[in-house]
Amino acid sequence: MSTCRNTLITLLFLALASPPIKAQLNDTIGLAELQRKGAAWLLSRQSEDGSWLGQTGQPAFTALACMGIYACPQYQEPAVKGQIDKALDYLVAASKPDGGIYGASGSAPDKPKARRGGSGGDNRGGSASYAVYNTSICLSALAKYNRPQDLAVCKKARAYLLDAQSTEDSQPSTGDSAGGTGYGSNRRRADLSNTAWTLEALHVTEHLDREPFNTNPAQAAKAGLAWEKALQFVSICQNLAESNQSAWVKSAPVEDRGGFIYCPEDALKADQNQQPLRSYGSMTYAGIKSLIYAKVQKEDLRMKTAFDWVKKYYTLEENPGTGPAGYYYYLHLFGKTLTLYQENTIVDAKGQTHDWKSELLNKLAETQQADGSWLNTRSGRWMESIPELSTAYCLMTLALLK
């Protein structure tokens, strides 16, 4: 009898000591299963021409899907590699004589509408309205797969992005866009989201400025200057008076110190209307990621205060500052930025230690639909109610957790 009792006590102890099932997802098998289900669904949504959501006229959707599938188990299958090659051919076919990679008119998924606490957007139609946005993401996808036949297209796209950078001459009234990029190629009204996409594309193609891909030192010098100017723009998107003398910072909320906003031009307009523009999560992570790519050290005040903001508003339940809007874009930037930052745990403002990779993996497992897709059921803003887009973001995020 005592043996049975001891056995029951032991089993009870083990049950209480075991972590919940969700926590056990933080292993190779659980991660691979999430990827497998998500990739299977996404591959089933590819169009005959090789695109995803090709009807929108935005090849960036196809590029995001390609990057999401890259690290998934199915990519090792010859048939799937054929599907991806067809998608990459679709991107190459969208390359224009000016070097940009873009299509017909449509909407971009992370293009905000004017609002307090967020940002505005360039509301003009036409294919060139989103030329920089599409080119940045398509170039990143082509660089990830690194097919030899795409080299010329990649070099032209890189040159296009360098030429798309805003200058003070293109924004003479305030100069707030100088150094950044916006959705279009007219070098006006830059925003942090597009600048972050552009800097990522430039970062992953830096090798194209060196031998054997380039023998002209002037090209590398031009890229170096572009990074310097971009860093200036990123800095004026941060609520930090020590490094940002912009008028809007003077009235910015103290609790937002260190956070990043979407567009300094919007912040200036909001300030004139006595409605300060608030920092929010996805843009703060985009700002930190851009600082890292620009080789800003952790000891730099811009980096330290930005990470203080991250600790203060640490959450995986929403995009802090916008609620459910842009949630999966936020999760992707959260994962990518913290991976680059190289910190395995974060201690939040309440002193709680977070194993952010495990928490992020569990959140992606929790929100995956039964068919393997993800979609934002709480907010359709920024197109996240379109499952192809949200699923691509989530697969890209899962790849960071391996």
C-alpha positions as CSV (number, residue, x, y, z in Angstrom):
1,M,0.0,0.0,0.0
2,S,2.8,2.4,0.9
3,T,4.5,1.6,-2.4
4,C,1.4,2.6,-4.4
5,R,1.1,5.8,-2.2
6,N,4.7,6.7,-2.9
7,T,4.3,6.1,-6.6
8,L,1.2,8.4,-6.7
9,I,3.1,11.1,-4.8
10,T,6.0,10.8,-7.3
11,L,3.7,11.0,-10.3
12,L,2.0,14.0,-8.8
13,F,5.3,15.7,-8.1
14,L,6.4,15.1,-11.7
15,A,3.2,16.5,-13.0
16,L,3.5,19.7,-11.0
17,A,7.1,20.1,-11.9
18,S,6.6,19.6,-15.6
19,P,6.3,22.9,-17.6
20,P,3.0,23.5,-19.5
21,I,2.7,22.0,-22.9
22,K,3.2,25.4,-24.6
23,A,6.7,25.8,-23.0
24,Q,7.7,22.5,-24.5
25,L,7.3,23.9,-28.0
26,N,10.7,25.5,-27.6
27,D,12.5,22.6,-29.3
28,T,13.4,21.7,-32.8
29,I,10.5,19.4,-33.4
30,G,7.9,21.9,-32.2
31,L,9.4,24.7,-34.3
32,A,9.7,22.5,-37.4
33,E,6.0,21.5,-37.1
34,L,4.9,25.1,-37.0
35,Q,7.0,25.9,-40.0
36,R,5.8,22.8,-41.9
37,K,2.1,23.6,-41.4
38,G,2.6,27.3,-42.2
39,A,4.7,26.6,-45.3
40,A,2.3,24.0,-46.6
41,W,-0.6,26.4,-46.4
42,L,1.4,29.3,-48.0
43,L,2.6,27.1,-50.8
44,S,-0.9,26.1,-51.5
45,R,-1.8,29.7,-52.1
46,Q,0.8,30.4,-54.8
47,S,-0.6,31.5,-58.2
48,E,0.2,29.9,-61.5
49,D,2.5,32.8,-62.4
50,G,4.6,32.1,-59.3
51,S,3.4,35.0,-57.3
52,W,1.5,35.5,-54.0
53,L,-1.2,38.1,-54.2
54,G,0.1,39.1,-57.6
55,Q,-3.3,40.8,-58.3
56,T,-2.2,43.6,-55.9
57,G,0.6,44.7,-58.2
58,Q,3.0,44.5,-55.3
59,P,5.8,41.9,-55.8
60,A,6.9,42.5,-52.2
61,F,4.2,40.0,-51.1
62,T,5.8,37.3,-53.2
63,A,9.3,38.2,-51.8
64,L,8.0,38.0,-48.2
65,A,6.5,34.6,-48.9
66,C,9.8,33.4,-50.4
67,M,11.7,34.6,-47.4
68,G,9.2,32.9,-45.1
69,I,9.6,29.5,-46.8
70,Y,13.4,29.7,-47.1
71,A,14.1,28.0,-43.7
72,C,11.1,25.6,-43.7
73,P,11.5,21.8,-44.0
74,Q,9.7,21.7,-47.3
75,Y,12.3,23.8,-49.1
76,Q,14.5,20.7,-49.2
77,E,12.0,19.1,-51.6
78,P,12.7,19.4,-55.3
79,A,9.1,20.3,-56.1
80,V,9.1,23.1,-53.6
81,K,12.4,24.5,-54.8
82,G,10.8,24.6,-58.3
83,Q,7.9,26.6,-56.9
84,I,10.3,29.1,-55.3
85,D,12.4,29.4,-58.4
86,K,9.2,30.3,-60.3
87,A,8.5,32.9,-57.6
88,L,12.0,34.4,-57.9
89,D,11.6,34.5,-61.6
90,Y,8.4,36.5,-61.0
91,L,10.4,39.0,-59.0
92,V,13.1,39.3,-61.6
93,A,10.5,39.9,-64.3
94,A,9.3,42.9,-62.2
95,S,12.7,44.6,-62.5
96,K,12.4,47.9,-64.3
97,P,15.0,49.7,-66.5
98,D,15.6,52.1,-63.6
99,G,16.7,49.2,-61.4
100,G,13.6,49.2,-59.2
101,I,11.6,46.0,-58.7
102,Y,7.9,47.0,-58.6
103,G,4.6,46.4,-60.3
104,A,1.3,48.0,-60.9
105,S,-0.5,50.3,-58.4
106,G,-1.8,48.8,-55.2
107,S,-1.5,49.1,-51.5
108,A,1.5,48.3,-49.2
109,P,0.9,46.3,-46.1
110,D,2.6,48.5,-43.5
111,K,1.5,51.8,-44.9
112,P,-0.2,53.7,-42.1
113,K,-3.0,56.2,-42.5
114,A,-2.7,59.6,-40.8
115,R,-3.5,59.3,-37.1
116,R,-2.5,60.4,-33.7
117,G,0.1,58.0,-32.3
118,G,1.0,56.6,-35.7
119,S,1.8,58.1,-39.0
120,G,0.7,59.3,-42.3
121,G,1.2,57.9,-45.7
122,D,1.8,58.9,-49.3
123,N,-1.7,58.4,-50.6
124,R,-1.0,58.8,-54.3
125,G,-1.7,55.9,-56.6
126,G,0.5,54.5,-59.3
127,S,3.2,51.9,-59.5
128,A,6.0,54.2,-58.5
129,S,4.2,55.1,-55.2
130,Y,5.6,51.9,-53.6
131,A,8.6,51.4,-55.8
132,V,11.2,51.7,-52.9
133,Y,9.1,49.5,-50.6
134,N,8.9,46.8,-53.2
135,T,12.5,47.1,-54.3
136,S,13.8,46.8,-50.8
137,I,11.9,43.6,-49.9
138,C,12.4,42.0,-53.3
139,L,16.2,42.7,-53.2
140,S,16.4,41.1,-49.8
141,A,14.6,38.0,-51.0
142,L,16.8,37.7,-54.1
143,A,19.9,38.1,-52.0
144,K,18.8,35.4,-49.5
145,Y,18.5,32.8,-52.3
146,N,21.6,34.2,-54.0
147,R,21.0,32.7,-57.5
148,P,23.9,33.5,-59.9
149,Q,21.5,34.5,-62.6
150,D,20.0,37.3,-60.4
151,L,23.3,39.1,-59.8
152,A,22.8,41.9,-62.4
153,V,19.2,42.5,-61.2
154,C,20.5,42.7,-57.6
155,K,23.2,45.2,-58.4
156,K,20.8,47.5,-60.3
157,A,18.3,47.3,-57.5
158,R,21.0,48.2,-54.9
159,A,22.0,51.2,-57.0
160,Y,18.3,52.2,-57.3
161,L,17.9,52.2,-53.5
162,L,21.0,54.3,-53.0
163,D,19.7,56.8,-55.5
164,A,16.2,56.9,-53.8
165,Q,17.6,58.3,-50.5
166,S,16.0,61.7,-49.6
167,T,18.2,64.7,-49.6
168,E,17.7,68.2,-48.1
169,D,17.2,69.5,-51.6
170,S,14.3,67.2,-52.1
171,Q,12.7,68.4,-48.8
172,P,13.8,72.0,-48.6
173,S,11.1,73.2,-46.2
174,T,12.1,71.1,-43.2
175,G,14.8,68.7,-44.2
176,D,13.1,66.1,-41.9
177,S,13.2,63.5,-44.7
178,A,16.9,63.8,-45.5
179,G,18.7,60.5,-45.3
180,G,15.6,58.4,-45.2
181,T,13.5,56.7,-47.8
182,G,9.7,56.6,-48.4
183,Y,7.4,54.4,-50.4
184,G,8.0,56.1,-53.7
185,S,11.1,57.0,-55.6
186,N,10.5,60.8,-55.6
187,R,12.8,61.2,-52.5
188,R,10.2,63.1,-50.4
189,R,8.5,62.3,-47.1
190,A,10.7,59.5,-45.8
191,D,9.5,57.2,-43.0
192,L,11.2,54.9,-40.6
193,S,9.5,51.7,-41.8
194,N,10.6,52.1,-45.4
195,T,14.1,53.3,-44.3
196,A,14.4,50.2,-42.2
197,W,13.5,47.9,-45.1
198,T,15.9,49.8,-47.3
199,L,18.8,49.5,-44.8
200,E,18.2,45.8,-44.4
201,A,18.4,45.3,-48.2
202,L,21.6,47.4,-48.3
203,H,23.0,45.5,-45.4
204,V,22.5,42.0,-47.0
205,T,23.9,43.2,-50.3
206,E,27.0,45.0,-49.0
207,H,29.2,42.4,-50.6
208,L,28.2,43.7,-54.0
209,D,30.3,46.8,-53.4
210,R,33.5,44.7,-53.1
211,E,35.5,42.5,-55.4
212,P,34.8,40.4,-57.3
213,F,31.4,42.0,-57.8
214,N,32.7,45.6,-57.9
215,T,36.0,47.1,-58.8
216,N,34.9,50.8,-58.5
217,P,35.8,52.2,-55.0
218,A,33.5,55.1,-55.7
219,Q,30.5,52.8,-55.4
220,A,31.5,51.7,-51.9
221,A,32.2,55.3,-50.9
222,K,28.7,56.3,-52.0
223,A,27.2,53.5,-50.0
224,G,29.2,54.6,-46.9
225,L,27.9,58.1,-47.2
226,A,24.4,56.8,-47.6
227,W,24.7,54.9,-44.3
228,E,25.9,58.1,-42.6
229,K,22.9,60.1,-43.9
230,A,20.5,57.3,-43.0
231,L,21.7,57.2,-39.5
232,Q,20.9,60.9,-39.2
233,F,17.4,60.2,-40.3
234,V,16.9,57.3,-38.0
235,S,18.1,59.5,-35.1
236,I,15.6,62.2,-35.8
237,C,12.8,59.6,-35.5
238,Q,13.8,58.9,-31.9
239,N,12.4,60.7,-28.9
240,L,15.7,61.6,-27.4
241,A,16.6,65.3,-26.9
242,E,20.3,64.6,-26.4
243,S,20.7,63.5,-30.1
244,N,17.6,64.9,-31.7
245,Q,17.0,68.6,-31.8
246,S,13.7,68.4,-33.8
247,A,10.9,70.6,-32.6
248,W,8.6,67.7,-31.9
249,V,10.9,66.2,-29.3
250,K,10.4,69.2,-27.0
251,S,6.8,68.3,-26.4
252,A,7.1,64.5,-26.8
253,P,5.8,62.5,-23.8
254,V,8.5,61.9,-21.2
255,E,7.4,58.2,-20.9
256,D,8.2,57.8,-24.5
257,R,11.9,58.7,-24.2
258,G,14.0,56.4,-26.3
259,G,11.2,55.2,-28.5
260,F,10.8,55.7,-32.2
261,I,8.1,57.2,-34.3
262,Y,7.1,56.5,-37.9
263,C,7.7,59.9,-39.6
264,P,9.3,63.1,-38.3
265,E,7.2,65.2,-40.7
266,D,4.1,63.8,-39.2
267,A,5.4,64.4,-35.7
268,L,6.0,68.1,-36.6
269,K,2.4,68.4,-37.9
270,A,1.0,66.7,-34.8
271,D,3.0,69.0,-32.6
272,Q,1.6,72.0,-34.3
273,N,-1.9,70.7,-33.6
274,Q,-0.9,70.1,-30.0
275,Q,-1.2,66.4,-30.3
276,P,2.2,64.8,-29.7
277,L,3.0,61.8,-31.8
278,R,3.7,58.7,-29.7
279,S,6.4,56.1,-30.2
280,Y,5.2,52.6,-30.8
281,G,6.6,49.1,-30.8
282,S,7.2,48.1,-34.4
283,M,8.9,51.4,-35.2
284,T,11.0,51.3,-32.0
285,Y,12.3,47.8,-33.0
286,A,12.8,49.0,-36.6
287,G,14.8,51.9,-35.2
288,I,17.0,49.7,-33.1
289,K,17.5,47.2,-36.0
290,S,18.6,50.1,-38.2
291,L,21.0,51.4,-35.5
292,I,22.6,47.9,-35.3
293,Y,23.0,47.7,-39.1
294,A,24.6,51.2,-39.0
295,K,27.1,49.7,-36.5
296,V,26.0,51.8,-33.5
297,Q,27.3,50.2,-30.3
298,K,25.2,49.1,-27.3
299,E,26.9,51.8,-25.2
300,D,25.6,54.6,-27.4
301,L,22.9,56.6,-25.7
302,R,20.5,56.2,-28.6
303,M,20.8,52.4,-28.2
304,K,20.6,52.4,-24.4
305,T,17.5,54.6,-24.2
306,A,15.8,52.6,-27.0
307,F,16.4,49.4,-25.2
308,D,15.1,51.0,-22.0
309,W,11.9,51.7,-23.9
310,V,11.8,48.1,-25.0
311,K,12.1,46.9,-21.4
312,K,9.4,49.4,-20.2
313,Y,6.9,48.3,-22.8
314,Y,7.9,44.6,-23.2
315,T,4.9,42.6,-24.4
316,L,3.9,39.9,-27.0
317,E,0.2,40.6,-26.6
318,E,0.0,43.6,-28.8
319,N,2.0,46.2,-30.8
320,P,2.6,48.6,-28.0
321,G,1.2,52.0,-28.9
322,T,-1.1,50.7,-31.6
323,G,-2.8,47.8,-29.9
324,P,-3.6,44.9,-32.3
325,A,-2.7,46.9,-35.4
326,G,0.5,45.7,-37.2
327,Y,0.8,42.8,-34.7
328,Y,2.6,40.3,-36.8
329,Y,4.9,42.9,-38.3
330,Y,5.7,43.8,-34.8
331,L,6.4,40.2,-33.8
332,H,8.8,39.9,-36.7
333,L,10.7,43.1,-35.9
334,F,10.7,42.1,-32.2
335,G,12.4,38.7,-33.1
336,K,14.8,40.0,-35.7
337,T,15.9,43.0,-33.6
338,L,16.5,41.0,-30.5
339,T,18.4,38.3,-32.5
340,L,20.7,41.0,-33.8
341,Y,21.0,42.6,-30.4
342,Q,22.3,39.2,-29.1
343,E,20.6,39.1,-25.7
344,N,18.9,35.8,-24.8
345,T,16.8,37.3,-22.0
346,I,15.2,40.6,-21.2
347,V,14.5,42.0,-17.7
348,D,11.5,44.2,-18.0
349,A,10.7,47.4,-16.1
350,K,9.0,45.2,-13.3
351,G,12.1,43.1,-12.9
352,Q,10.7,40.1,-14.5
353,T,13.1,38.0,-16.7
354,H,11.9,36.9,-20.1
355,D,13.2,34.1,-22.2
356,W,11.9,36.0,-25.2
357,K,12.6,33.3,-27.8
358,S,10.6,30.8,-25.9
359,E,7.8,33.3,-25.3
360,L,7.7,34.3,-29.0
361,L,7.6,30.7,-30.1
362,N,4.7,30.0,-27.8
363,K,2.9,33.0,-29.0
364,L,3.2,32.0,-32.6
365,A,2.1,28.5,-31.8
366,E,-0.9,29.9,-29.9
367,T,-2.0,32.1,-32.8
368,Q,-1.5,29.7,-35.7
369,Q,-4.8,28.8,-37.3
370,A,-5.9,25.1,-37.7
371,D,-5.1,25.2,-41.4
372,G,-1.5,26.4,-40.7
373,S,-1.9,30.0,-41.6
374,W,-1.8,33.1,-39.4
375,L,-4.0,36.2,-39.7
376,N,-4.8,39.2,-37.6
377,T,-8.3,38.5,-36.3
378,R,-8.3,41.6,-34.1
379,S,-7.3,44.2,-36.7
380,G,-7.3,44.3,-40.5
381,R,-5.2,47.4,-40.5
382,W,-2.0,47.3,-42.6
383,M,-3.5,44.3,-44.4
384,E,-2.7,41.8,-41.7
385,S,-6.2,40.2,-42.1
386,I,-4.8,38.9,-45.3
387,P,-3.4,35.5,-44.2
388,E,-0.7,35.3,-47.0
389,L,0.9,38.4,-45.6
390,S,0.7,37.5,-41.9
391,T,1.8,33.9,-42.5
392,A,4.9,35.1,-44.4
393,Y,5.8,37.4,-41.5
394,C,5.3,34.5,-39.0
395,L,7.4,32.1,-41.0
396,M,10.2,34.7,-41.3
397,T,10.0,35.1,-37.5
398,L,10.1,31.4,-36.8
399,A,13.3,31.1,-38.9
400,L,15.0,33.4,-36.3
401,L,14.3,31.0,-33.4
402,K,16.2,28.0,-34.7
